[in-house]
Every structure is written in C-alpha cells, then in structure tokens.
C-alpha cells in the first residue's frame, strides 16, 4: 500500500508537470516519468507483462514519436496565436472534471474486491489474458482509442501543412549574361541570392 501511495503521488506529479511545464521537451520528459511510475505500479500488482509493454511501447516507441513531432513542429520558436477565451474554458473544463471525479469517488460506495479476485482477474498480466479481455469486454473502448489516435495524427498533419515562413518561396529575378532579367525563380532559405 505504501508503494502504491508513493507511486501514485509520483504519477500525479508527472501528470501535473505534463500540463503545466512550458517547454515541450520538459513536458515530454515528465510524461516519461509518469509512464515509468505506472509501469512500477504494474510491477507491484504482479502484472509484469503489462509493465514491460508500458516501458517498451510507451516510454520507448511512443515517446520517440512525440519527441520527433515536437522537433518537426519546432514548437518553441513558432509564434502563438492569442485566443483569449481558451484559458477560461480550460479552467472551467478542468474544474468540472475534478468535480466529476470527486462526485464519483464520494458517491459511489463499492467495497474493494478481495485479493484473490484481483489476482484471478490479472492472471499475472500475461498476453493471453490481456488479449482475451481487450478484444471481448473492451472492444468498443479499443476502437475508440484507435479513432482518438487517428484524430491526433490528422491534427498533427494539419499543423505541419502550414508553410513555415523560412521555407516560403521568394520570387527574385536572376540576371542573364546579357544583363536582361530572366523569369523569377524561387529562392529557399539558406540559398544565396
């Protein structure tokens, strides 16, 4: 129980860091800390397969993808658009979410399951038990997560499609040997004119 409380506090601190840190790379590293704390929670529940998958897939592959997108978008150097209504909406949404979680915690009084029930449900966290549960009981949730990831990919592509100012073509006239001007040609950033 002590390990769960310590790991839960670390996970909560990492989640707050993801949301509040201003540098995108620092937020991504905070997310890695949260992923590792969750993997340690899985180990305390004797779900070693889940812990290994958490570290390999999420802390490894997904975080590399996140850092690649952060570098691709060059988030730190792009000017931010001012949306004055966004901050109050975010605060109201966050407060409603906290109120909803608190209401569920305090209003729904269910006893904790017995240790044998938990161990039978986890079955060591092996791939067979996870696959059976994922593709039978939680099939709709599995598909909804896939749709959510697809929307995230489309959003990232839409952000990248906006031309960066340093790569926009600049029309210049090149001189020909007889001194006459030729057709304008695009000059890209880093190219000498």
GUKOLGU-724518 format. One record per residue (C-alpha): x, y, z; residue number from 1. Coordinates in steps of 0.001 Angstrom, whole numbers. Each point is the difference from the previous one (the first is absolute). Last residue first. Example, Ala and Ser with C-alpha at 12.3 -4.5 7.8 and 13.67 -1.06 7.14 Angstrom:
<pts>
<pt><xx>13670</xx><yy>-1060</yy><zz>7140</zz><n>2</n></pt>
<pt><xx>-1370</xx><yy>-3440</yy><zz>660</zz><n>1</n></pt>
</pts>
This chain:
<pts>
<pt><xx>20790</xx><yy>35082</yy><zz>-53849</zz><n>193</n></pt>
<pt><xx>1651</xx><yy>-2517</yy><zz>2260</zz><n>192</n></pt>
<pt><xx>-2129</xx><yy>-2939</yy><zz>1059</zz><n>191</n></pt>
<pt><xx>-452</xx><yy>-493</yy><zz>3723</zz><n>190</n></pt>
<pt><xx>-3759</xx><yy>548</yy><zz>-216</zz><n>189</n></pt>
<pt><xx>-1388</xx><yy>-732</yy><zz>-3439</zz><n>188</n></pt>
<pt><xx>149</xx><yy>2159</yy><zz>-3102</zz><n>187</n></pt>
<pt><xx>-2832</xx><yy>-450</yy><zz>-2485</zz><n>186</n></pt>
<pt><xx>597</xx><yy>1046</yy><zz>-3581</zz><n>185</n></pt>
<pt><xx>-1068</xx><yy>3142</yy><zz>-1799</zz><n>184</n></pt>
<pt><xx>366</xx><yy>-154</yy><zz>-3784</zz><n>183</n></pt>
<pt><xx>3123</xx><yy>1583</yy><zz>-1353</zz><n>182</n></pt>
<pt><xx>1176</xx><yy>3583</yy><zz>180</zz><n>181</n></pt>
<pt><xx>2218</xx><yy>1259</yy><zz>-2775</zz><n>180</n></pt>
<pt><xx>3638</xx><yy>676</yy><zz>754</zz><n>179</n></pt>
<pt><xx>1325</xx><yy>-1898</yy><zz>-3048</zz><n>178</n></pt>
<pt><xx>1361</xx><yy>-2787</yy><zz>2218</zz><n>177</n></pt>
<pt><xx>-3414</xx><yy>-524</yy><zz>1645</zz><n>176</n></pt>
<pt><xx>-902</xx><yy>1470</yy><zz>3365</zz><n>175</n></pt>
<pt><xx>-2285</xx><yy>-1813</yy><zz>2376</zz><n>174</n></pt>
<pt><xx>-3200</xx><yy>1621</yy><zz>1144</zz><n>173</n></pt>
<pt><xx>-1278</xx><yy>-843</yy><zz>3412</zz><n>172</n></pt>
<pt><xx>-3212</xx><yy>-1588</yy><zz>1204</zz><n>171</n></pt>
<pt><xx>249</xx><yy>-1148</yy><zz>3583</zz><n>170</n></pt>
<pt><xx>-1236</xx><yy>-3501</yy><zz>605</zz><n>169</n></pt>
<pt><xx>-1269</xx><yy>-724</yy><zz>3474</zz><n>168</n></pt>
<pt><xx>2390</xx><yy>-2180</yy><zz>1975</zz><n>167</n></pt>
<pt><xx>977</xx><yy>2521</yy><zz>2689</zz><n>166</n></pt>
<pt><xx>-3611</xx><yy>1009</yy><zz>613</zz><n>165</n></pt>
<pt><xx>-1155</xx><yy>-3564</yy><zz>769</zz><n>164</n></pt>
<pt><xx>-2717</xx><yy>-1304</yy><zz>-2290</zz><n>163</n></pt>
<pt><xx>-3044</xx><yy>-1313</yy><zz>1826</zz><n>162</n></pt>
<pt><xx>-166</xx><yy>-3717</yy><zz>-804</zz><n>161</n></pt>
<pt><xx>1718</xx><yy>-888</yy><zz>3289</zz><n>160</n></pt>
<pt><xx>-2986</xx><yy>1069</yy><zz>2078</zz><n>159</n></pt>
<pt><xx>-2461</xx><yy>-1953</yy><zz>-2158</zz><n>158</n></pt>
<pt><xx>2239</xx><yy>-3073</yy><zz>192</zz><n>157</n></pt>
<pt><xx>82</xx><yy>247</yy><zz>3795</zz><n>156</n></pt>
<pt><xx>-3788</xx><yy>331</yy><zz>147</zz><n>155</n></pt>
<pt><xx>-448</xx><yy>-3013</yy><zz>-2290</zz><n>154</n></pt>
<pt><xx>2310</xx><yy>-2049</yy><zz>2217</zz><n>153</n></pt>
<pt><xx>-1915</xx><yy>1020</yy><zz>3115</zz><n>152</n></pt>
<pt><xx>-3319</xx><yy>-895</yy><zz>-1661</zz><n>151</n></pt>
<pt><xx>1416</xx><yy>-3439</yy><zz>-865</zz><n>150</n></pt>
<pt><xx>1123</xx><yy>-505</yy><zz>3591</zz><n>149</n></pt>
<pt><xx>-3516</xx><yy>780</yy><zz>1233</zz><n>148</n></pt>
<pt><xx>-1505</xx><yy>-2384</yy><zz>-2572</zz><n>147</n></pt>
<pt><xx>2310</xx><yy>-2786</yy><zz>1213</zz><n>146</n></pt>
<pt><xx>-913</xx><yy>764</yy><zz>3614</zz><n>145</n></pt>
<pt><xx>-3664</xx><yy>-291</yy><zz>-996</zz><n>144</n></pt>
<pt><xx>669</xx><yy>-3392</yy><zz>-1573</zz><n>143</n></pt>
<pt><xx>1548</xx><yy>-1360</yy><zz>3215</zz><n>142</n></pt>
<pt><xx>-2827</xx><yy>1494</yy><zz>2077</zz><n>141</n></pt>
<pt><xx>-2521</xx><yy>-1828</yy><zz>-2201</zz><n>140</n></pt>
<pt><xx>1910</xx><yy>-3293</yy><zz>335</zz><n>139</n></pt>
<pt><xx>274</xx><yy>197</yy><zz>3786</zz><n>138</n></pt>
<pt><xx>-1745</xx><yy>-3199</yy><zz>1141</zz><n>137</n></pt>
<pt><xx>995</xx><yy>-2244</yy><zz>-2916</zz><n>136</n></pt>
<pt><xx>3138</xx><yy>1203</yy><zz>-1795</zz><n>135</n></pt>
<pt><xx>1698</xx><yy>1536</yy><zz>3027</zz><n>134</n></pt>
<pt><xx>-931</xx><yy>-2740</yy><zz>2480</zz><n>133</n></pt>
<pt><xx>1238</xx><yy>-2848</yy><zz>-2199</zz><n>132</n></pt>
<pt><xx>3076</xx><yy>1948</yy><zz>-1052</zz><n>131</n></pt>
<pt><xx>909</xx><yy>874</yy><zz>3594</zz><n>130</n></pt>
<pt><xx>-492</xx><yy>-3561</yy><zz>1247</zz><n>129</n></pt>
<pt><xx>2078</xx><yy>-1480</yy><zz>-2814</zz><n>128</n></pt>
<pt><xx>2748</xx><yy>2625</yy><zz>255</zz><n>127</n></pt>
<pt><xx>717</xx><yy>-646</yy><zz>3656</zz><n>126</n></pt>
<pt><xx>-933</xx><yy>2450</yy><zz>2738</zz><n>125</n></pt>
<pt><xx>743</xx><yy>-2515</yy><zz>2746</zz><n>124</n></pt>
<pt><xx>-3520</xx><yy>-1377</yy><zz>-125</zz><n>123</n></pt>
<pt><xx>-1274</xx><yy>3568</yy><zz>488</zz><n>122</n></pt>
<pt><xx>-3616</xx><yy>-968</yy><zz>641</zz><n>121</n></pt>
<pt><xx>933</xx><yy>-2968</yy><zz>2189</zz><n>120</n></pt>
<pt><xx>2431</xx><yy>2152</yy><zz>1978</zz><n>119</n></pt>
<pt><xx>-2657</xx><yy>2655</yy><zz>560</zz><n>118</n></pt>
<pt><xx>-2619</xx><yy>-2545</yy><zz>1069</zz><n>117</n></pt>
<pt><xx>2462</xx><yy>-1681</yy><zz>2385</zz><n>116</n></pt>
<pt><xx>845</xx><yy>3360</yy><zz>1588</zz><n>115</n></pt>
<pt><xx>-3656</xx><yy>674</yy><zz>795</zz><n>114</n></pt>
<pt><xx>-1746</xx><yy>2783</yy><zz>-1858</zz><n>113</n></pt>
<pt><xx>-194</xx><yy>3454</yy><zz>1586</zz><n>112</n></pt>
<pt><xx>-3454</xx><yy>939</yy><zz>1203</zz><n>111</n></pt>
<pt><xx>-2098</xx><yy>2255</yy><zz>-2176</zz><n>110</n></pt>
<pt><xx>-1228</xx><yy>3370</yy><zz>1205</zz><n>109</n></pt>
<pt><xx>-703</xx><yy>2185</yy><zz>-3010</zz><n>108</n></pt>
<pt><xx>-717</xx><yy>3468</yy><zz>1355</zz><n>107</n></pt>
<pt><xx>3418</xx><yy>1062</yy><zz>1295</zz><n>106</n></pt>
<pt><xx>2247</xx><yy>-1178</yy><zz>-2819</zz><n>105</n></pt>
<pt><xx>-2544</xx><yy>676</yy><zz>-2763</zz><n>104</n></pt>
<pt><xx>-679</xx><yy>3514</yy><zz>1259</zz><n>103</n></pt>
<pt><xx>3726</xx><yy>716</yy><zz>379</zz><n>102</n></pt>
<pt><xx>646</xx><yy>-1131</yy><zz>-3584</zz><n>101</n></pt>
<pt><xx>-2831</xx><yy>2189</yy><zz>-1285</zz><n>100</n></pt>
<pt><xx>1137</xx><yy>3014</yy><zz>2027</zz><n>99</n></pt>
<pt><xx>3556</xx><yy>-414</yy><zz>-1314</zz><n>98</n></pt>
<pt><xx>-1312</xx><yy>-211</yy><zz>-3584</zz><n>97</n></pt>
<pt><xx>-2220</xx><yy>3046</yy><zz>514</zz><n>96</n></pt>
<pt><xx>2971</xx><yy>1932</yy><zz>1393</zz><n>95</n></pt>
<pt><xx>2134</xx><yy>-967</yy><zz>-2998</zz><n>94</n></pt>
<pt><xx>-2707</xx><yy>1005</yy><zz>-2472</zz><n>93</n></pt>
<pt><xx>-504</xx><yy>3353</yy><zz>1745</zz><n>92</n></pt>
<pt><xx>3743</xx><yy>670</yy><zz>25</zz><n>91</n></pt>
<pt><xx>379</xx><yy>-970</yy><zz>-3674</zz><n>90</n></pt>
<pt><xx>-2947</xx><yy>2201</yy><zz>-1010</zz><n>89</n></pt>
<pt><xx>1498</xx><yy>2922</yy><zz>1931</zz><n>88</n></pt>
<pt><xx>3367</xx><yy>-501</yy><zz>-1776</zz><n>87</n></pt>
<pt><xx>-1426</xx><yy>-436</yy><zz>-3508</zz><n>86</n></pt>
<pt><xx>-2098</xx><yy>3168</yy><zz>-184</zz><n>85</n></pt>
<pt><xx>2999</xx><yy>2280</yy><zz>-515</zz><n>84</n></pt>
<pt><xx>1275</xx><yy>-1928</yy><zz>-3026</zz><n>83</n></pt>
<pt><xx>3319</xx><yy>1623</yy><zz>-867</zz><n>82</n></pt>
<pt><xx>1841</xx><yy>-1933</yy><zz>-2643</zz><n>81</n></pt>
<pt><xx>3430</xx><yy>-1164</yy><zz>984</zz><n>80</n></pt>
<pt><xx>3080</xx><yy>955</yy><zz>-1962</zz><n>79</n></pt>
<pt><xx>2082</xx><yy>-3000</yy><zz>-995</zz><n>78</n></pt>
<pt><xx>3424</xx><yy>-359</yy><zz>1582</zz><n>77</n></pt>
<pt><xx>-756</xx><yy>-2472</yy><zz>2806</zz><n>76</n></pt>
<pt><xx>-2299</xx><yy>-2244</yy><zz>-2020</zz><n>75</n></pt>
<pt><xx>2505</xx><yy>-955</yy><zz>-2693</zz><n>74</n></pt>
<pt><xx>-2720</xx><yy>-2149</yy><zz>-1611</zz><n>73</n></pt>
<pt><xx>2485</xx><yy>-2672</yy><zz>-1052</zz><n>72</n></pt>
<pt><xx>1870</xx><yy>102</yy><zz>3320</zz><n>71</n></pt>
<pt><xx>-3192</xx><yy>-484</yy><zz>1998</zz><n>70</n></pt>
<pt><xx>-1161</xx><yy>-2665</yy><zz>-2481</zz><n>69</n></pt>
<pt><xx>3284</xx><yy>-1911</yy><zz>405</zz><n>68</n></pt>
<pt><xx>-250</xx><yy>326</yy><zz>3779</zz><n>67</n></pt>
<pt><xx>-3503</xx><yy>-1486</yy><zz>-78</zz><n>66</n></pt>
<pt><xx>1116</xx><yy>-2860</yy><zz>-2285</zz><n>65</n></pt>
<pt><xx>2923</xx><yy>-807</yy><zz>2303</zz><n>64</n></pt>
<pt><xx>-2500</xx><yy>90</yy><zz>2874</zz><n>63</n></pt>
<pt><xx>-2236</xx><yy>-2492</yy><zz>-1798</zz><n>62</n></pt>
<pt><xx>2818</xx><yy>-2461</yy><zz>-707</zz><n>61</n></pt>
<pt><xx>1783</xx><yy>-189</yy><zz>3326</zz><n>60</n></pt>
<pt><xx>-1920</xx><yy>1238</yy><zz>3020</zz><n>59</n></pt>
<pt><xx>-3247</xx><yy>-1181</yy><zz>-1610</zz><n>58</n></pt>
<pt><xx>843</xx><yy>-3232</yy><zz>-1772</zz><n>57</n></pt>
<pt><xx>2965</xx><yy>-1396</yy><zz>1924</zz><n>56</n></pt>
<pt><xx>-745</xx><yy>1420</yy><zz>3458</zz><n>55</n></pt>
<pt><xx>-3746</xx><yy>-638</yy><zz>49</zz><n>54</n></pt>
<pt><xx>467</xx><yy>-3357</yy><zz>-1739</zz><n>53</n></pt>
<pt><xx>2409</xx><yy>-1103</yy><zz>2728</zz><n>52</n></pt>
<pt><xx>-2347</xx><yy>1153</yy><zz>2750</zz><n>51</n></pt>
<pt><xx>-2970</xx><yy>-1705</yy><zz>-1657</zz><n>50</n></pt>
<pt><xx>1950</xx><yy>-3269</yy><zz>-218</zz><n>49</n></pt>
<pt><xx>1051</xx><yy>321</yy><zz>3646</zz><n>48</n></pt>
<pt><xx>-3517</xx><yy>283</yy><zz>1379</zz><n>47</n></pt>
<pt><xx>1005</xx><yy>-868</yy><zz>3563</zz><n>46</n></pt>
<pt><xx>-2072</xx><yy>2897</yy><zz>1423</zz><n>45</n></pt>
<pt><xx>3227</xx><yy>1600</yy><zz>1275</zz><n>44</n></pt>
<pt><xx>1439</xx><yy>-430</yy><zz>-3504</zz><n>43</n></pt>
<pt><xx>-3005</xx><yy>1779</yy><zz>-1519</zz><n>42</n></pt>
<pt><xx>580</xx><yy>2904</yy><zz>2356</zz><n>41</n></pt>
<pt><xx>3627</xx><yy>135</yy><zz>-1178</zz><n>40</n></pt>
<pt><xx>-1276</xx><yy>272</yy><zz>-3578</zz><n>39</n></pt>
<pt><xx>-2242</xx><yy>2871</yy><zz>1088</zz><n>38</n></pt>
<pt><xx>2994</xx><yy>1778</yy><zz>1520</zz><n>37</n></pt>
<pt><xx>1928</xx><yy>-558</yy><zz>-3250</zz><n>36</n></pt>
<pt><xx>-2806</xx><yy>1509</yy><zz>-2071</zz><n>35</n></pt>
<pt><xx>-230</xx><yy>2980</yy><zz>2343</zz><n>34</n></pt>
<pt><xx>3739</xx><yy>623</yy><zz>-253</zz><n>33</n></pt>
<pt><xx>-218</xx><yy>-232</yy><zz>-3793</zz><n>32</n></pt>
<pt><xx>-2813</xx><yy>2561</yy><zz>99</zz><n>31</n></pt>
<pt><xx>2257</xx><yy>2316</yy><zz>1980</zz><n>30</n></pt>
<pt><xx>2581</xx><yy>-436</yy><zz>-2758</zz><n>29</n></pt>
<pt><xx>-2631</xx><yy>1027</yy><zz>-2557</zz><n>28</n></pt>
<pt><xx>-891</xx><yy>3075</yy><zz>2071</zz><n>27</n></pt>
<pt><xx>3684</xx><yy>939</yy><zz>177</zz><n>26</n></pt>
<pt><xx>265</xx><yy>-407</yy><zz>-3788</zz><n>25</n></pt>
<pt><xx>-3051</xx><yy>2203</yy><zz>-534</zz><n>24</n></pt>
<pt><xx>1400</xx><yy>2842</yy><zz>2143</zz><n>23</n></pt>
<pt><xx>-2781</xx><yy>1723</yy><zz>1949</zz><n>22</n></pt>
<pt><xx>-566</xx><yy>-2582</yy><zz>2719</zz><n>21</n></pt>
<pt><xx>-3569</xx><yy>62</yy><zz>1338</zz><n>20</n></pt>
<pt><xx>-1800</xx><yy>-2898</yy><zz>-1688</zz><n>19</n></pt>
<pt><xx>2750</xx><yy>-2594</yy><zz>-110</zz><n>18</n></pt>
<pt><xx>1240</xx><yy>1087</yy><zz>3438</zz><n>17</n></pt>
<pt><xx>-3445</xx><yy>-549</yy><zz>1519</zz><n>16</n></pt>
<pt><xx>35</xx><yy>-3523</yy><zz>-1431</zz><n>15</n></pt>
<pt><xx>3495</xx><yy>-621</yy><zz>1383</zz><n>14</n></pt>
<pt><xx>-1093</xx><yy>1179</yy><zz>3457</zz><n>13</n></pt>
<pt><xx>-3026</xx><yy>-2333</yy><zz>-128</zz><n>12</n></pt>
<pt><xx>2168</xx><yy>-2947</yy><zz>-1038</zz><n>11</n></pt>
<pt><xx>2495</xx><yy>728</yy><zz>2766</zz><n>10</n></pt>
<pt><xx>-2818</xx><yy>252</yy><zz>2563</zz><n>9</n></pt>
<pt><xx>-1479</xx><yy>-3277</yy><zz>-1287</zz><n>8</n></pt>
<pt><xx>3429</xx><yy>-1662</yy><zz>200</zz><n>7</n></pt>
<pt><xx>355</xx><yy>1054</yy><zz>3639</zz><n>6</n></pt>
<pt><xx>-3557</xx><yy>-1048</yy><zz>866</zz><n>5</n></pt>
<pt><xx>334</xx><yy>-3348</yy><zz>-1825</zz><n>4</n></pt>
<pt><xx>3355</xx><yy>-716</yy><zz>1654</zz><n>3</n></pt>
<pt><xx>-1547</xx><yy>659</yy><zz>3420</zz><n>2</n></pt>
<pt><xx>-2887</xx><yy>-2355</yy><zz>-769</zz><n>1</n></pt>
</pts>
